[in-house]
C-alpha cells in the first residue's frame, strides 16, 4: 500500500479550498481589479512548499487559474478589456510563481542530496579527511577522522587543526595559499609529511599528512588528508625486531656449527688413535692385554662424550618443538618435586636445600621444572671439594608489578664474572674437566626463561658461590 504524505491530508485540501473560496468571495464582492486575483497565488505557493512535488505544482496552478477565470465572471462591476488583460497577467503570475517555487524547492532538495552524497562518500573513505579554514578551524570531518582521533563529530568541528596535528605549521599554510592566489592556481598541494596527531585522550599516533589549498565561494580552505601509520610503524618495529632475532639466530647457528665440528671431531680423533693403538697391541703377541683394556675404556669414554653431546642437541631440538601453554604455576611445590626426584644425588653429596615460600607465576610447568632441575644439578656438580653443597631458593621484591624475582644461590665454586654472559651460550663450559657435561644446560635454561618473556642472570656481587636471578611473569590478576 502506498504511503500517504503526512502533509497530503483532507485537512490540507480543506485549507487550500478555503483559501481559494475566500479569494473567490473577495473577487465577487469587489470591483474587478488586479489586486484581488493576485491573491490566488498564495495557496499555490503554500501548497507547493508543503507538498514539494511536480504533480501538486500542476494541480494547484490549474485550480488557481480556473478560480481566477471564474472569479472574473463573478466579480462585481462592468468588465473591460483591461480587466481581461489583468486576469491573463494573473494566470501567468500564478504559473510563474508556482514554477519559481517548485524550482527553488527542487534545487534546495538537490543540494541537500548532493551534500548527503558528498558526506556519505567521504565517510566511506578509509582515511581521515578534514576541511579547515585558512587559520586552522575545522568545519568538516569524515567518519574515519572521528574514529582516528576519538572525538565525537560535534567536538571535532570547530577544533583547531594545529592543536590536533602540531606538525602542520600555520605560517607555511598561509604562505602557500597566498602563493596559490598570486599564481591563480585553484587546487594546489602544499606538502606531504609524516607527523604526529594527538587523540582526545592525549595519546600521540604517527600519521601521514597531505595538505591542499582550495578556493571556494566561502573563502580559502585547506583539505587535510590523514593516514594512520600506527599499524605500519608497529609492523616496521616488529620487522626490525625479527631481523635482529634472525641475525642472532644466524650467529648462534654459526657458533653451533663451529662448536659441533670441534666437539665431535675431538672424540673421533681420540677414538681413531686408541683404536690404532689397540691394533698395534694386538699384533704384538707378548703385549699386555691390560693396556688394550685401558685403550678400550678410553674409547668408551669418548663415545660417552659424543653421546652426551648428541643428547644435549636432542634436548635443544625438543625445546623448540615443545608445545608451550602457560598456566598458574606454584613454584614452591614444583621445586620440591624436582628436589625429591634428585634424592639420590642430593644424598650422595650430603647437600642441604632450603626452599622459601615462592609466588605463583604464569608459565609452563614442564619447562620451568627443567629450568630448576638444571640449576640445582649444576650447583651439586660444581660444589667445593670436601664442602657439602648448600642451596637456597627464595623470592625477592621486584621493581616491576608484573614480574616476580626468584633467586637460586649456592656455596659452590662460583663463576668468574668474566664468564657471567658466556656461560649461557651453547657448548660453553668452564675449565672443570672433573665435571661431566656438554655445556648446554644453562643455554637451554636461558631459552626457556626468554620464552616466558623473562630474564636470567648471575649476581655479580655475590662471592660466596653462585647466585642466579630469574625474572618470571606473575600469575594473571596478582599484584
C-alpha positions in Angstrom: 0.0 0.0 0.0 1.3 3.4 -1.0 2.4 5.5 2.0 0.4 8.8 2.1 2.4 12.0 2.5 1.9 13.4 6.0 1.0 16.8 4.6 -1.3 15.4 1.9 -4.4 15.0 4.1 -8.0 16.0 3.8 -7.4 18.9 6.2 -4.7 20.2 3.9 -7.1 20.3 0.9 -9.8 21.8 3.1 -7.4 24.6 4.0 -6.4 25.2 0.3 -10.0 25.1 -0.7 -10.9 27.6 2.0 -8.2 30.0 0.8 -9.4 29.7 -2.8 -13.0 30.3 -2.0 -12.1 33.2 0.3 -10.3 34.9 -2.6 -13.3 34.0 -4.8 -15.7 35.7 -2.4 -13.5 38.8 -2.3 -13.3 38.7 -6.0 -17.1 38.5 -6.2 -18.0 41.4 -3.8 -15.3 43.8 -5.1 -14.9 45.5 -8.4 -12.7 43.6 -10.8 -9.1 44.7 -10.4 -5.6 43.1 -10.4 -5.1 43.3 -6.6 -7.7 40.6 -5.6 -6.9 37.9 -8.3 -3.2 38.1 -7.4 -4.2 36.5 -4.0 -4.8 33.2 -5.9 -1.0 32.9 -6.0 -0.8 32.5 -2.1 -2.4 29.0 -1.8 -0.4 27.8 -4.8 2.9 28.8 -3.3 2.0 27.5 0.1 0.8 24.2 -1.3 4.0 23.7 -3.4 6.3 24.4 -0.4 4.3 22.0 1.7 3.9 19.1 -0.8 7.2 19.6 -2.7 6.5 17.7 -6.0 5.7 18.4 -9.6 2.3 16.8 -9.6 0.9 19.2 -7.0 2.5 22.2 -8.7 0.5 21.4 -11.8 -2.7 20.7 -9.9 -2.6 23.8 -7.7 -1.6 26.1 -10.6 -4.5 24.7 -12.7 -7.1 25.1 -9.9 -5.9 28.7 -9.2 -6.2 29.5 -12.9 -9.7 28.1 -13.0 -10.7 30.1 -9.9 -9.2 33.2 -11.5 -11.4 32.8 -14.6 -14.5 32.0 -12.5 -13.8 35.0 -10.2 -13.6 37.2 -13.3 -17.1 36.3 -14.4 -18.5 36.5 -10.8 -16.7 39.8 -10.0 -18.7 42.9 -9.3 -18.9 45.7 -11.9 -18.5 46.1 -15.6 -15.7 44.1 -17.3 -13.3 45.9 -19.6 -10.5 44.8 -21.9 -8.1 45.9 -19.2 -9.7 43.6 -16.7 -9.3 40.7 -19.2 -5.7 41.6 -19.6 -5.2 41.8 -15.8 -6.7 38.3 -15.5 -4.3 37.0 -18.1 -1.4 38.6 -16.2 -2.7 37.0 -13.0 -2.8 33.5 -14.6 0.7 34.0 -15.9 1.9 35.1 -12.5 0.3 32.1 -10.9 2.1 29.7 -13.2 5.4 31.7 -13.0 5.3 31.9 -9.2 4.5 28.2 -8.9 7.3 27.3 -11.2 9.7 29.5 -9.3 8.7 28.0 -6.0 8.9 24.5 -7.5 12.4 25.1 -9.0 13.6 26.6 -5.7 12.4 23.6 -3.8 13.9 21.2 -6.4 17.3 22.9 -6.3 17.2 23.0 -2.5 16.5 19.3 -2.3 19.1 18.6 -5.0 21.7 20.5 -3.0 20.8 18.6 0.2 21.0 15.3 -1.6 24.4 16.3 -3.1 25.7 17.3 0.4 24.4 13.9 1.7 26.1 12.0 -1.1 29.3 14.0 -0.5 29.2 13.3 3.2 28.4 9.6 2.6 31.3 9.3 0.1 33.8 10.9 2.4 32.6 8.8 5.4 33.2 5.7 3.3 36.8 6.8 2.7 39.3 4.6 4.6 41.5 7.6 5.6 40.7 10.7 7.7 39.7 13.8 5.9 39.3 17.3 7.4 38.3 20.6 5.9 39.6 23.6 7.7 39.6 27.4 7.3 42.9 29.0 6.4 43.8 29.6 10.1 43.0 26.0 11.1 39.4 25.9 12.3 37.9 22.5 11.3 34.4 22.8 9.7 34.1 19.3 8.2 35.3 15.8 9.2 34.6 12.3 7.9 33.9 9.2 10.0 37.5 7.9 9.6 38.9 11.1 11.2 36.4 10.8 14.1 37.5 7.2 14.7 41.2 8.2 14.4 41.1 11.0 17.0 38.4 9.5 19.3 36.2 12.7 19.2 32.5 12.9 18.6 31.7 14.9 15.5 30.4 18.0 17.4 33.7 18.3 19.3 35.9 17.9 16.3 34.0 20.5 14.3 35.4 23.8 15.5 38.7 22.5 16.9 41.9 23.9 15.6 43.9 21.6 13.3 47.2 23.0 14.7 46.3 21.7 18.2 45.4 18.3 16.9 48.3 17.9 14.5 51.2 20.2 15.7 53.4 19.3 12.7 51.1 21.4 10.5 52.6 24.8 10.6 50.1 27.7 10.1 52.6 30.1 8.6 53.5 27.6 5.9 49.9 27.0 5.0 49.1 30.7 4.8 52.2 31.4 2.7 51.3 28.6 0.3 47.7 29.8 -0.1 49.0 33.3 -0.8 51.3 32.0 -3.5 48.5 30.0 -5.0 46.4 33.2 -5.2 49.2 35.1 -6.9 49.7 32.3 -9.5 45.9 31.8 -10.0 46.1 28.1 -9.1 42.8 26.8 -7.8 43.9 23.5 -6.4 47.5 23.1 -5.3 49.2 20.6 -2.9 51.1 22.3 -0.1 53.1 19.4 1.4 53.1 15.8 2.4 54.9 14.7 5.5 54.9 12.2 8.4 54.0 13.7 11.7 52.1 13.1 15.0 48.5 13.6 15.8 47.1 14.0 19.3 44.0 12.0 20.1 41.3 13.1 22.5 42.9 11.2 25.4 46.3 12.8 24.7 47.8 9.7 23.1 50.1 10.6 20.1 49.8 8.5 17.0 52.0 8.6 13.9 50.2 9.9 10.8 50.9 10.8 7.2 49.6 14.2 6.4 48.7 15.6 3.0 47.6 19.2 2.6 46.0 21.0 -0.3 44.7 24.6 -0.6 41.2 25.2 -2.1 39.4 28.3 -3.2 35.6 28.4 -2.8 32.9 31.0 -2.5 33.2 30.8 1.2 36.9 31.7 1.0 40.2 29.9 1.3 40.2 26.4 2.8 42.6 23.6 3.5 41.9 19.9 2.6 43.7 17.7 5.1 44.1 14.0 4.3 45.4 11.7 7.1 46.6 8.2 7.1 47.1 6.4 10.5 50.6 4.9 10.4 50.3 3.1 13.8 49.9 -0.4 12.3 52.6 0.3 9.8 55.1 1.6 12.4 54.2 -1.4 14.6 54.9 -3.8 11.7 58.2 -2.0 10.9 59.3 -2.3 14.6 58.3 -6.0 14.6 60.2 -6.5 11.3 63.3 -4.8 12.8 63.0 -7.0 15.9 62.6 -10.1 13.8 65.6 -9.1 11.7 67.6 -8.6 14.9 66.5 -12.0 16.2 67.3 -13.6 12.8 70.8 -12.1 13.0 71.2 -13.5 16.5 70.0 -16.9 15.3 72.4 -16.9 12.4 75.3 -16.1 14.7 74.1 -18.8 17.0 73.9 -21.3 14.2 77.4 -20.4 13.0 78.8 -20.9 16.6 76.8 -24.1 16.8 78.3 -25.5 13.6 81.8 -24.4 14.6 81.5 -25.9 18.1 80.0 -29.1 16.8 82.7 -29.6 14.3 85.3 -29.2 17.1 83.5 -31.1 19.9 82.6 -34.1 17.6 85.9 -34.2 15.9 88.0 -34.3 19.1 86.5 -37.6 20.5 86.5 -39.1 17.0 90.3 -38.3 16.7 90.8 -39.9 20.1 88.8 -43.0 19.2 90.7 -43.4 16.0 94.0 -43.0 17.9 93.1 -45.5 20.6 91.8 -48.0 18.0 95.1 -47.8 16.2 97.0 -48.4 19.5 94.8 -51.4 20.2 95.6 -52.8 16.7 99.3 -52.4 17.4 99.0 -54.0 20.8 97.1 -57.0 19.4 99.8 -57.5 16.7 102.3 -58.0 19.5 101.9 -61.5 20.8 103.8 -60.6 24.0 101.8 -57.4 24.7 100.0 -56.9 27.9 96.2 -57.1 27.3 95.6 -54.8 30.3 96.9 -51.9 28.2 94.4 -52.8 25.4 91.6 -52.8 28.0 92.8 -49.3 29.1 92.5 -48.1 25.5 89.1 -49.6 25.2 88.0 -47.7 28.3 89.3 -44.5 26.8 87.3 -45.2 23.6 84.2 -45.8 25.7 84.8 -42.5 27.5 84.9 -40.7 24.2 81.8 -42.4 22.9 80.0 -41.4 26.1 81.2 -37.8 25.5 79.7 -37.9 22.0 76.5 -39.4 23.3 76.2 -36.7 25.9 76.7 -34.1 23.1 74.1 -35.7 20.9 71.6 -36.0 23.8 72.1 -32.3 24.5 71.3 -31.4 20.9 68.2 -33.5 21.1 67.1 -31.7 24.2 67.7 -28.4 22.4 65.6 -29.6 19.4 62.7 -30.8 21.7 62.7 -27.4 23.4 62.0 -25.6 20.0 59.2 -28.1 19.1 57.6 -28.4 22.6 54.0 -27.1 22.9 54.1 -24.1 25.1 50.9 -23.5 27.0 51.1 -21.3 30.1 49.1 -21.7 33.4 49.3 -20.7 37.0 52.4 -22.5 38.4 53.1 -22.9 42.1 56.9 -22.7 42.1 57.4 -23.9 45.6 55.7 -27.2 45.1 57.3 -27.6 41.6 60.8 -27.1 43.0 60.1 -29.6 45.9 59.1 -32.2 43.3 62.4 -31.5 41.4 64.4 -32.0 44.6 62.6 -35.2 45.5 63.4 -36.5 42.1 67.1 -35.9 42.7 67.0 -37.5 46.2 69.9 -40.0 45.5 72.2 -37.3 44.1 71.4 -34.9 46.9 72.0 -37.6 49.5 75.3 -38.7 47.9 76.6 -35.0 48.0 75.2 -34.6 51.6 73.6 -31.4 50.2 71.0 -29.2 52.1 68.4 -27.3 50.1 66.3 -24.6 51.6 63.1 -23.6 49.7 61.4 -20.5 50.9 57.8 -19.5 50.2 57.6 -18.7 46.5 54.9 -16.8 44.4 52.5 -18.2 41.8 53.8 -17.4 38.3 52.3 -17.6 34.8 54.4 -20.2 33.0 54.8 -23.7 31.5 55.2 -26.2 34.3 57.3 -28.8 32.4 59.7 -26.1 31.1 60.1 -24.5 34.5 60.8 -27.9 36.0 63.7 -28.3 33.6 65.0 -24.8 34.5 65.2 -25.5 38.2 66.5 -29.1 37.6 69.4 -27.7 35.5 70.2 -25.0 38.1 70.1 -27.4 41.1 72.0 -30.1 39.2 74.8 -27.5 38.3 75.0 -26.4 42.0 75.5 -30.0 43.1 78.1 -30.8 40.3 80.1 -27.6 40.9 80.3 -27.8 44.7 83.6 -27.1 46.5 85.7 -30.2 47.2 85.0 -31.5 50.7 82.3 -28.9 51.3 78.7 -30.2 51.4 76.6 -28.2 48.9 74.2 -25.7 50.5 71.4 -24.3 48.2 68.7 -21.7 48.8 65.8 -20.8 46.6 63.8 -17.7 47.5 61.8 -14.7 46.3 62.8 -11.1 46.2 60.9 -7.8 45.7 60.8 -6.9 42.0 60.7 -3.3 40.7 58.0 -4.3 38.2 54.5 -5.1 39.5 54.0 -7.6 36.6 57.0 -9.8 37.4 58.3 -12.0 40.2 62.1 -12.2 41.0 63.4 -15.6 42.1 66.9 -16.3 43.4 68.8 -19.6 43.4 72.1 -19.5 45.3 74.7 -21.9 46.4 78.1 -22.1 48.2 79.9 -23.8 45.3 83.0 -22.8 43.3 81.4 -19.8 41.8 81.7 -18.4 38.3 84.3 -15.8 37.3 82.5 -12.5 36.4 84.2 -12.6 33.0 82.1 -15.6 32.1 78.8 -14.5 33.5 77.4 -13.9 30.0 79.2 -16.6 28.1 78.0 -19.5 30.3 74.5 -19.1 28.9 75.8 -19.8 25.3 75.7 -23.2 23.7 78.6 -25.6 24.5 80.3 -23.1 26.8 81.9 -24.9 29.7 84.2 -23.7 32.4 87.6 -25.3 32.8 86.4 -28.1 35.1 87.5 -31.3 33.5 86.4 -33.3 36.5 82.7 -32.4 35.8 80.8 -34.1 33.1 78.6 -32.2 30.7 78.2 -30.8 27.2 77.8 -27.1 28.1 74.1 -27.0 27.0 72.2 -26.9 30.3 72.4 -23.1 31.0 71.8 -22.3 27.3 68.5 -24.3 27.5 67.6 -22.7 30.8 68.0 -19.2 29.3 66.0 -20.1 26.2 63.1 -21.4 28.4 63.1 -18.2 30.6 63.1 -16.0 27.5 60.2 -18.0 26.1 58.4 -17.0 29.2 59.3 -13.3 28.4 61.5 -13.3 31.4 65.3 -12.9 32.1 68.0 -14.8 33.9 71.4 -13.5 35.0 74.1 -14.1 37.6 74.6 -11.7 40.5 78.0 -10.1 40.1 78.2 -9.0 43.7 77.7 -12.5 45.2 81.1 -14.0 46.1 80.2 -16.9 48.4 79.3 -19.2 45.4 76.9 -18.5 42.6 73.5 -16.7 42.7 71.1 -16.7 39.8 68.3 -14.2 39.5 65.3 -15.3 37.5 62.5 -12.9 36.3 59.2 -14.5 35.6 55.7 -13.0 34.8 53.2 -13.1 37.7 50.0 -15.0 37.6 47.3 -13.0 35.9 45.5 -10.7 38.3 48.2 -10.9 41.0 49.8 -7.7 42.1 
